Amino acid sequence: MIVEYLKTGWTKPQLLALFAAAGIGPRDALRVKKSPAAELGLIDPSVADEDIVEAMIAHPILVERPIVVTAKGTALCRPSEQVLDLLDRWPPGPFAKEDGELVIDAEGKRIG
């Protein structure tokens, strides 16, 4: 299932459950680049986790992505190839990230 969070937004229980399952805190999941995090004053280390979560609810773009949930676990997949750890079966190789960097070679072996 794909959650189109920019359209639907987040609820506090959703975010807290995802963070707990991934073993991260709200600050770990705060999207800093290409988001209003700095303008909202959220980058300051003194900002409480509760305030970050409330900002994420008000501004869904503040949640870093992708957060992936599978039977193998939950993780904030940054860099994106970390998603391979959560998949039962990898795509056939060669397979490259969106920037062209190869992550699975022609023999189906993970690179890196």
Buried (B, 14 or more C-beta within 10 A) or exposed (E): EEBEBEEEBBEEEBBBEBBEEBEBEBBBBBBEEEBEBEEBEBEEEEBEBEBBBBBBBEBBBBBBBBBBBEEEEBBBBBEBBBBBEBEEEBEEBEBEEEEEEBBBEEEEEEEE
